[in-house]
Structures are given as structure tokens and as C-alpha cells.
Amino acid sequence: MREALDILASRASPFSEFSRELQRLLLSVMRVCHYQAGDYLMRQGERGEYLLLILEGTARAYVRYPVGEARPIAEFSTGAVVGEISLLTDEPRTADVIATTATRALLLTVTDFQRLADAHPQLRIVLTFVLAERLGQATHDGLSGKDIHGYRIVRRVGRGGMGIVYEGVANATGATIALKMMSHALLYQPAAIQRFRREADALRSFHHESIGQLYDHFAAYKTEFLVMEFCEGLTLARHLAAQGSLDEAAVRRIIGQLADTLHYVHLLGLTHNDLKPSNVMIGPSGRTKLLDFGLVKFSRDAESRASEEATITQPFTLLGTPQYMAPEQFSSEPTDYRVDVYGLACIAYELLTGRPVVTSTDLFAMIQDKQAFVLPSRHEIGPGVTTAMHAFLAHGLEARPEKRAVDLHQVARWAGPVELPVDQ
């Protein structure tokens, strides 16, 4: 069927990068199905016995909740794959899919999929990336309303390269919790899986009011979940975008709280490794919460972790957010707690000025700007900047880590509650 082969190879299809031979092989085991408007292509809760590739027409996915109406979560048209979540995870269908017009589709059974995927692993990999791209795109997705390991997912509250964060409810207690799901896109990256598990290890060791508690860690849907304290409030990134800079009095209280938290983390032999405004939240009580330990590192002087660290970080890959990374993080040289000092100084500078330390978008220009950065005078930074704050910035933003002399225990004395609006 020439038309079907053309759609299989079109840019709208996830199979477009397959060889023509594999496309023909895939097509040879698929059969055409016809649906009228209003027909169910799939039903929520049933076993995933097949997936569909839409040839013509449109369909819509709905999530049904135990109480209340069904909620639309996705639209499908020519070239779209439907049903990959259940096929890949061996879980029941997460949504109803209903034809909105007369629809033709190619059907691939789970038996044929498994046989082909065993012989051609790229088939499973491509569909896994389809799944990863689809989940978490909207506030409500295929996992909304689902009970997973004793927790009910309510809505998506965040999505990043490492995973998706959902608001959920613990069925046993009714307490609101956060579930962080590792992105399915990372399932073929052993180092990323190790980092996710090390985040769980780190969170399990923390007992600090400015770090969210870890309650549970489990596997489901062929990936892994962290169950954590649900933190409410406003991130510094959102505040900066909405309101801009703060006066030094507020900045000192924020930086003092963060210094206290980092001092605690460093005493345990860990480095956060990804400090930035979006990873700091101010809660309703004025207390900071340090978020996202996905890039946490254990100290290199801990022999029991040395070989594991080398396994995770080799070969060298750039990990972090370049705008807030210390210069030494752009090399393959070992790093330590001083990268957090640099990140903390970057946050302080941006809170005071309303702009980041470096504004380049080109990576190489950014590295050069960090190396050549000269701290402006107190008056150029902003009104009322004290000599103590200026000295903190001068030391914290040093390009060479050996000159980045900041005593976080001393800076922690600035700590105090911060009054910021929490609904912007």
C-alpha cells in the first residue's frame, strides 16, 4: 500500500527515520482498520493489545475520572501513533480514544510489536521517545487520575529534561504529595538512571526544613517515581520574571537561608550542582525550599563513592544550566562544593540587578564572559548595596575556584523570612 508507506515515512510519523526496508517490514504486519465518528479506537482500562497509526481522519483522547466528567487530553491526526503507553508499559489503557471523524488506521498487535522490537530495538526506542514527549505536555495527561503504588495523580505541575513532576494524593492519608517521574527518554541512558537513583539516596539522607522530604521511591510504568513533600510557593525565577529585582534586605535573607541549607548539604559530603532561580522556592511562611537534586554529587574525597562518581560522569558530558554554572563545570576536571558557592552568588547578583551575571546565549561566549567577568561597583549593582554584600559577590563570582573564598556558615547569619507574593 503506497499511501500507507508514504505516511509511515512522512515527517508526521515517528517512524520516518527508519530504513525503507524496516518501514516495509513494519507495514507488512499491520492491518487497516476503519472507524466512524464516535467509534472507540481504545477504551481506558483495557489491556494494550495493539497500537494504531492514523492514516486518515482525526481522534481525541479523554481521561475518565471516578467522579466527574471525562477530560480531553490530546488530539490525533494523520501520522500520529496512538496506544504506545499501554503497549510499552504493560499497564492498562490510560485513556479513551474516540474518532471525531471517519478514520482509517494501521493496527500493530502487541505480539508483532514485541517480535519486531526484539529484532529491531530502534522500534521500541522510537516509541519510548513518543511516550516521553507525550506525557507531561499539558496540565492533564494520560496519567491524570490514575492510582499508582498507593498515590493518585492529580495534575502535572512541572516538566524538565530529567522528568515530570505531578501533584498527587496519598490514598492512605489524603495528604498532598509531589511525584517526580523519571522521563522515559532517559531509559536508555544508564548514567541518567544512576543520577535519578542518587537523587533518591541524597534526599533520603536530608533532614532540613529547607529541603523537601522524600517519602517513597518505586518503579511503575517502566520508569521510576520519587514521592516527595509537596512544596507550595513562588520560585525566584517566577518572581524575577514578574517583578524584577529585590532590595538588598530581602536578598540577604534569601541568600542567608540558602547558605544555611548549602552548608548543611556540604557537611553531608554532597554538592547540589544546579543552583539557579528556578530551583529555589519561597513558601507562604517566607522560608526558602531548595529544589531539584537531580544533579547532586557526592564529595570526591569519599572513597566509597569515587568509582561510582567516575562511572556516572564518564565520558565527560555537560551537566547543569550553563548560565549559572561555575567555569570549572565546563571542563572535565573534578569539581567540589565551590560550584554551589558560584551558583549562590549568581542568584544573589540576579536578585539585586534583575539580570543574570552573563547574558550571552552562545555557549563559548558564555564561558569567556564568565572568565572575564568584572564585578561592577556597589552603586552600579543597585541602590543600597553594602560592602559586605559586594564582598560576597566578589569572592563568590571568582572564575578560579581556589579564589572563591566564601564562608557559608557566616553568610547564613543573614537568614530571615522573606515576604514575597506567592500567587503571581
Residue, then its C-alpha position, 0 to 999 in steps of 0.5 A: m500500500r503506497e499511501a500507507l508507506d508514504i505516511l509511515a515515512s512522512r515527517a508526521s510519523p515517528f517512524s520516518e527515520f527508519s530504513r525503507e526496508l524496516q518501514r516495509l517490514l513494519l507495514s507488512v504486519m499491520r492491518v487497516c482498520h476503519y472507524q466512524a465518528g464516535d467509534y472507540l479506537m481504545r477504551q481506558g482500562e483495557r489491556g494494550e493489545y495493539l497500537l494504531l497509526i492514523l492514516e486518515g481522519t482525526a481522534r481525541a483522547y479523554v481521561r475518565y475520572p471516578v467522579g466527574e466528567a471525562r477530560p480531553i487530553a490530546e488530539f490525533s491526526t494523520g501520522a500520529v501513533v496512538g496506544e504506545i503507553s499501554l503497549l510499552t508499559d504493560e499497564p492498562r489503557t490510560a485513556d479513551v480514544i474516540a474518532t471525531t471523524a471517519t478514520r482509517a488506521l494501521l493496527l500493530t498487535v502487541t505480539d508483532f510489536q514485541r517480535l519486531a522490537d526484539a529484532h529491531p530495538q530502534l522500534r521500541i526506542v522510537l516509541t519510548f521517545v513518543l511516550a516521553e514527549r507525550l506525557g507531561q505536555a499539558t496540565h492533564d495527561g494520560l496519567s491524570g487520575k490514575d492510582i499508582h503504588g498507593y498515590r493518585i495523580v492529580r495534575r502535572v505541575g512541572r516538566g524538565g529534561m530529567g522528568i515530570v513532576y505531578e501533584g498527587v494524593a496519598n490514598a492512605t492519608g489524603a495528604t498532598i504529595a509531589l511525584k517526580m517521574m523519571s522521563h522515559a527518554l532517559l531509559y536508555q541512558p544508564a548514567a541518567i538512571q544512576r543520577f535519578r537513583r542518587e537523587a533518591d539516596a541524597l534526599r533520603s539522607f536530608h533532614h532540613e526544613s529547607i529541603g523537601q522530604l522524600y517519602d517513597h521511591f518505586a518503579a511503575y510504568k517502566t520508569e521510576f517515581l520519587v514521592m516527595e513533600f509537596c512544596e507550595g510557593l513562588t520560585l525566584a525565577r517566577h518572581l524575577a520574571a514578574q517583578g524584577s529585582l529585590d532590595e538588598a534586605a530581602v536578598r540577604r535573607i534569601i541568600g542567608q537561608l540558602a547558605d544555611t541549607l548549602h552548608y548543611v548539604h556540604l557537611l553531608g559530603l554532597t554538592h547540589n550542582d544546579l543552583k539557579p532561580s528556578n530551583v529555589m522556592i519561597g513558601p507562604s511562611g517566607r522560608t526558602k525550599l531548595l529544589d531539584f537534586g537531580l544533579v547532586k554529587f557526592s564529595r570526591d574525597a569519599e572513597s566509597r563513592a569515587s568509582e561510582e562518581a567516575t562511572i556516572t560522569q564518564p565520558f565527560t558530558l555537560l551537566g547543569t544550566p550553563q548560565y549559572m554554572a561555575p567555569e570549572q563545570f565546563s571542563s572535565e576536571p573534578t569539581d567540589y562544593r565551590v560550584d554551589v558557592y558560584g551558583l549562590a552568588c549568581i542568584a544573589y547578583e540576579l536578585l539585586t540587578g534583575r539580570p543574570v551575571v552573563t547574558s550571552t546565549d552562545l555557549f563559548a561566549m558564555i564561558q569567556d564572559k564568565q572568565a572575564f567577568v568584572l564585578p561592577s561597583r556597589h552603586e552600579i549593582g543597585p541602590g543600597v548595596t553594602t560592602a559586605m554584600h559586594a564582598f560576597l559577590a566578589h569572592g563568590l563570582e571568582a572564575r578560579p575556584e581556589k579564589r572563591a573564598v566564601d564562608l557559608h556558615q557566616v553568610a547564613r547569619w543573614a537568614g530571615p523570612v522573606e515576604l514575597p507574593v506567592d500567587q503571581 
